[in-house]
Amino acid sequence: MDMQLNTIVGLMLFALYSISIGSLIIVVLLENRNPLKTIPWVIVLLFLPGVGLIFYFVFGQDNRRQRIISRRTYKRIMRPLHINHPVQDRCVVEPPYQPLVNLLNRNHRSPLLYGSELSFYTGGTDKFKALLEEIERAQHHIHLQYYIFGDDVVGRSVQQALIGKAKAGILVRVIYDDVGSWNVKSAFFNEMREAGIQVYPFLKVAFPVLTSKVNYRNHRKIVVIDGRVGFMGGMNIADRYIHGSFIGCWRDTHFKITGKGVHGLQSAFLIDWYVISKQLVKGREYYPSEKIYSDNILQIVTSGPTGPWRTLVQALLFCIMNARKYLYIQTPYFLPTEDLNLALQAIALSGVDVRLMIPERSDTRTANMASHSFLDDMLKAGVKVYFYKAGFLHSKLIVMDDALACIGSANFDFRSFEHNFEINAFVYQVSFAGRMKAMFMDDLTQCEQLVPARWLKRPFPKRLVESFMRLFSPLL
């Protein structure tokens, strides 16, 4: 009798589990996601019982339809940015790029910001020296947001500089990503709080209630000082950008913006600040009038897993399909969506000089293997692919036609395009594009160009593993 009862209970539990898995698969299908993303989740749910269910709740839920901030609050934060809109007759973008300007205005309300000065850093030593100098000059406020805020030598130097300014009466607000800075002890941030700094984690993970938030991380790197000077780019706050790691030196690119462009960084920070703190920070003192430093025009664009549009994917598709002479890309991870993958092949086949630079060695082995599976079709289409050999290339850059450059925090992968909160700038200026092109060409001296005949003949087991990992590229 007991055996029959156990059998019945077991069958009921199996039926309940099967119904749950089947229902989840239906939910995934009805979300109408990219098939390349739907198929891996169906495979995981079917072939990894139990584990697949947990993985889906942690990593798989689609928050695209959610809003993390009300339209009314968003408009209140953004209003000063639009009130301080630059004089229109100075913001003349070349006709080929006016549709891109319109696109970013309509799907993101990103105004043109005229006349900023842009400096760039390719190593951590210069970047952190400049950052600490600007922190020391702060007179009113410091806003700092990083995916990783490490408790190491570099992290401590920035922490102590912020504490010193807070004790001097400067308003200091800090956002760090709760997962990106997971290995940093609470005492590190509590020390800042005790000094008067306002510190918040972004989308704090509290198991088991908020497990789905593990997959949606704030990958932005933003510093705003007095609304006049700002920093953005690829570097986090960590020693690896100066001393390297087990894969060698970290080659990254970071930017200092002086002038109107900082207002775009400010609005992005204040929106995130409201989301996590529920404090509405506003006032003209956060968007001071600025002089004209140059003739460049830029748009600051944020993207994330919420809202109706995949802003960066749309913008990059426009850039790719409108390249006429050349398109150069630097990225640490190359896991393109199907649309971007096909677009790159199409323009390369049309005769545009397309060059892709990725690291030979990566800090994420699975992502690196999946990246390699995309290179076959790139090479067959005529894309020139380069492996950076002088360490780990963590730089994120797109430059095209001596006219447009895209810089910021986003990698060329599914995670940046669909899961992470990112921030990029589209810069419309010939001289800046020229500087970015020169930087790219200088990095080429540290690269090995892939020879298609040799690459396509790599061992079958290696190609098989890479192709298998590609199935999971939307999840990496």
Buried (B, 14 or more C-beta within 10 A) or exposed (E): EEEEEEEEEEEEEEEEEEEEBEEBBEBBEEBEBBEBBBBBBBEBBEEEEEEBBEBBBBBBBBBBEEEBBEEEBBEBBBEBBEEBBBEEEEBEBEEEBEEBBEBBEEBBEBBBBBBBBBBBBBBBEBBBEBBBEBBEEBEBBBBBBBBBBBBBEBBBBBBBBBBBBBEEEBBBBBBBBBBBBEEBEEEBBEBBBEBBBBBBBBBEBEEEEEBBBBBBBBBBBBBBBBBBBBBBBBBBBBBBBBBBBEBBBBBBBBBBBBBBBBBBBBBBBBBBBBBBBEEEBEEEEBBBEBEBBBBBBBBBBBBBBBBEBBBBBBBBBBBBBBBEEBBBBBBBBBBBBEBBBBBBBBBBEEEBBBBBBBBBBBBEEBBBBBBBBBBBBBBEBBBBBBBBEBBBBBBBBBBBBBBBBBBBBBBBBBBBBBBBBBBBBBBBBBEBBBBBBEBBEEBBEBBEEBEBEEBEEEEEEEBEBBBEBBBBBBBB
